Amino acid sequence: MIKILALSLSLMACASNQQNETVTTSTEMNTEITDTTKNIHGFKVEALDGSTIDFASFKGKKILIVNTASECGYTPQYKDLEKLYETYKDKLVVIGFPANNFGGQEPGTNTEIKTFCSKNYGVSFPMAAKISVKGDDMAPIYQWLTQKEKNGVLNAEIKWNFNKFLLDENGRMMYKFESSVTPMSEEITGKL
């Protein structure tokens, strides 16, 4: 009973935490990038299945990066992330990054996460191995995503699960969306 109550409180916190969110865009900031190293194509990360996700292989496609969790009020967004990926996969790749930084909402192992995503949402887009997206142990790729000095466009804070970053075909930062912006919304699809 205590476990159910804790999960309920966690889900309510997840949903209520995202009120009054805004979309951060590169157009609100200085977007001139002269340093060609300010793209994500230099990164390689471990995938859920132990293989390697090489961001250089996505040159020519936009990339949507999402920090995910299996026990969040936003978890049903997996369905729309898959739909977005299937609809636009000729010009977009979606990459999920499971993280347990918020309310312990991603407690599973990589194998458990992979099974959950496949069984419940039919996820076929690339999923990275579980990482940290916030704090002292933040993964290098999320340091790049959240620090203007590294990505050349914007500073961003990961406030909760299912924050989204959209990068252009050259691997450069374009936009950051909060959790409440759904994957199939015009805010995202209108930029593809």
N, C-alpha and C positions, 0 to 999 in steps of 0.2 A: 504494500500500500504506500509506504514511504517513497519507494522507487517511482511509482506512478505519479505521486504528487510532485516529486522533484522534476520528473520529465515534463509534466504539465506546466509547472512554473517556468522551466527552461524554455519551452515552446512559446509561452506567453511573452517572456522577456525578449525572445528573438523577434517576434512580430512587433512588439511595442517599441523596441529599440530603434526602429528605422523610421519613425515619424519625422516629418519635416525635412526630408532628405533633399539634397540638391544634386544636380549633375555637374560635374566639373568637366570643362572642355578645354582643349588646347587653344581654341579661339579666344578664350578669356585671358590667355597668357601669351608671353612672347614665344612664338612658334618657330622662329628662325633657327635652324639647326645647320651649323656649318661643319661640325665634326662628324665624319662618316661612321665613327665608332658608336654613335648614340643610337644603336638599333639592337634589337633583341636576338638577332640571328647568330650571335656568338655563343649563346647559351645552349647547353645540353643538360638535361635533367633525367633522373631515373623515372621510369614509368611504373604504374601499379604492378605490372607483370614482371618487373625486373629488367626489361629492355631499356633502351635509351630513346628519349624524345630529343631530336636534334632540330633546333629552331631554324637552322639554315635551310632545312628541307621545306620550309614554308615560304620561302622567297616567292613573291608574286601573288601571295594571298594575304588577305587581312586575317588577323588573329584576335580572337576574343578569349581572354584569360579570366577565369572565375575561381575564387576560393570557395570550396564546397564543404558541406557537412551532411551527414546522413540522418541526423536527429534534430533538425532545425525546422522552424515554421516555413522557411523558404525552400526546403528540400524538394517539394514538388516542382520547382523550377528546372530540375533535371529533365523533365518531360519536354519543356519548351526549349531547353538547350539542345536536346537531341533533334527536335523539330527544326530549329534554326540551322544546325549543322547539316542535316539532310537536305534542307531547302536550298542552302547557299554553298554547299561544299565545293562547288567549282571555283569559288572565289573567297571562301572563308574557312578557317579551321577554328574549332572551339577546343580549348584545353582546360580541363578541370584540375585544380590543385586542392585535394583534401587537406584540411587543417583542423586541429583540435584547440584552437586559440580562444574560442568563445563558448562559454558555458559547458565545456566538455561534450560538445555535440557531434564530435567525430572520434569516438573512442576506439573504433575498430582498427584491425590490422589492414595492411594493403590488400591481402587476400579477401578479407571480409568486406572491405569497401568495394572491391571489384565485383564480387558476387552480388552485393546489395544493388549496385548501380545497374548491372546487367539484368538481374531478375526483376527488379521493380520498375525500371525506367527504360530498359533496352538500350542503354548507353553504348554507343559505338565510337564516339569521338575520343581522342586521346585523353587519358587520365594519368597525371603524374603520381608518383609515390607521395605518401603523406609527408607534409612539411610544416614548418611554422611560418606564418605570414605576418607576424607581429612580435615585437619584443627583442630581447638580446640575442635570441637564437633564430631571428628572421633569416630565411633562406636568401642567398645572393640574388636570385631572380626577383624576389619581392623587394629587396633593397633597390634594385634597378627600377622596378615599376613605381616605387613610391618616392624616389628621391630625384628632384629636378637636376641636381648636379650630375646624376648618372644617366637619366633618360633624356635630358635636354629640354623637357617641355613642362612638366608639372610635379609638384609635391602632392602626395595623397596620403591619407590615413585610411587604413583598413579598419572600418568601424564594426563590422559584423561579417557573418558568412554571406556568400554570394555577392560580394562586390565584383565589379566587372571592369576590365581594361580592354579597350579596342585599339589595336595597332594597325598601321597601314601596310600596304603591300611590300614596303621596304623595311618593315620591322620597327618603325618609329611610332612613338606614342601619339595617339590621337585624343582619346577621351577616357574618362573614368566615370563609371555609373555606380550608384549606391545599390544596395540589396533590393530595394523595392522596385527598381526598374526591371521589368520582366524581359526575358530574352527576345520574345517576338514583338515587343513594343515598337512603335514607330521611332522612338528615340534611338533604338539600336538599328532596326532594319532600314531606316531612312539614311543611314550612314554607310551602308554596304555597297 
